[in-house]
Amino acid sequence: MGEVRRLLGVTGTRRPDRADDALAELMRDMLVDRGPSSVPERGIPYLSHERFPYRCFEEAHPELVRRAMSMSIARGVADVVEPLRQVAPRRLATILKLCATKDEIESAQK
C-alpha cells in the first residue's frame, strides 16, 4: 500500500484517502490481489514490516485468468450463486453487489 500511496502522492492524509480508494477499486476489478501475510505455526499472527503484499492479479493467478477468459459473465455469476441458493435473493444481491448486477444474480438463480 505504501508504494501506491507514494505513487499517488497522498502521504499523511486521513484514511481512507485517494490511495485507499484507488486500491479498493483495483481489487474490485480484480487487477490487484492482496496476497497472504505469513502466519506462524505457534504464537500470534501479525503483519510483517512490508504489510500485505499487493500483486498484479494476472501475474499472481494466471490459471484463473485463463479460465475466466473462456467463461461468460452469466456462467461466472451462476458458479458463484449456485452454492448460495439458500440465501434470500435480496440478501444475495447485497452480498454480491460489487461482483454482479441484480439482474445477473436473478438470472443465475433461475
C-alpha positions in Angstrom: 0.0 0.0 0.0 2.9 2.3 0.7 4.0 2.1 -2.9 0.5 3.0 -4.2 0.3 5.9 -1.7 3.7 7.2 -2.7 2.8 6.9 -6.4 -0.4 8.9 -5.9 1.3 11.4 -3.6 -1.1 11.0 -0.6 1.1 10.6 2.4 -0.1 11.8 5.8 -3.8 12.2 5.0 -6.8 10.9 6.9 -7.9 7.4 6.0 -9.5 6.3 3.7 -7.6 8.5 1.3 -7.3 8.5 -2.5 -4.8 5.7 -2.4 -7.1 3.5 -0.3 -9.9 4.3 -2.8 -7.8 3.5 -5.8 -6.5 0.3 -4.4 -10.0 -0.8 -3.4 -11.2 -0.1 -7.0 -8.3 -2.1 -8.5 -9.1 -5.0 -6.2 -12.8 -4.9 -7.1 -11.9 -5.1 -10.8 -9.5 -8.0 -9.9 -6.5 -6.2 -11.3 -4.7 -6.2 -8.0 -4.6 -9.1 -5.5 -3.7 -8.8 -1.8 -1.5 -11.7 -1.0 -1.4 -13.5 2.3 0.6 -12.5 5.3 2.7 -15.1 7.0 1.2 -16.8 10.0 3.5 -18.6 12.4 2.6 -22.2 13.5 2.7 -21.0 17.1 2.0 -17.7 18.6 0.1 -14.7 17.3 -0.2 -13.9 13.6 1.0 -10.4 12.7 1.9 -8.5 9.6 5.5 -8.2 8.5 7.1 -4.8 8.1 6.2 -5.0 4.4 2.5 -5.4 5.3 0.2 -7.3 2.9 1.9 -7.9 -0.4 -0.2 -6.4 -3.2 0.3 -8.2 -6.5 -0.8 -7.8 -10.1 -3.7 -10.3 -10.2 -2.9 -11.5 -13.7 0.7 -12.4 -12.6 -0.4 -13.9 -9.2 -3.2 -16.1 -10.7 -2.6 -16.8 -14.4 -4.6 -20.0 -14.2 -7.7 -18.1 -13.0 -7.3 -15.5 -15.8 -7.0 -18.2 -18.4 -10.2 -20.0 -17.1 -12.1 -16.7 -16.9 -11.3 -15.8 -20.4 -13.3 -18.7 -21.7 -16.3 -18.2 -19.4 -19.2 -15.9 -19.9 -20.2 -13.4 -17.2 -23.5 -15.3 -16.8 -21.7 -18.6 -16.2 -19.3 -16.9 -13.7 -22.2 -15.4 -11.8 -24.0 -18.8 -11.8 -21.0 -20.5 -10.5 -20.8 -18.1 -7.5 -24.6 -18.0 -6.9 -25.2 -21.8 -7.1 -23.8 -22.7 -3.7 -25.7 -19.8 -2.2 -29.2 -20.8 -3.3 -30.5 -20.9 0.2 -29.7 -17.2 0.7 -32.7 -14.9 0.1 -32.4 -13.1 -3.3 -32.4 -9.6 -1.8 -29.7 -10.6 0.7 -27.7 -12.2 -2.1 -27.9 -9.1 -4.2 -26.5 -7.1 -1.2 -23.7 -9.6 -0.6 -22.6 -9.7 -4.3 -23.3 -6.0 -5.2 -19.7 -5.4 -6.1 -19.5 -8.6 -8.2 -22.7 -8.7 -10.3 -25.8 -6.7 -11.1 -29.2 -7.6 -9.6 -30.4 -8.8 -13.0 -27.3 -11.1 -13.4 -27.9 -12.6 -10.0 -31.6 -13.1 -10.6 -30.9 -14.7 -13.9 -28.4 -17.1 -12.3 -30.9 -18.2 -9.7 -33.5 -19.4 -12.3 
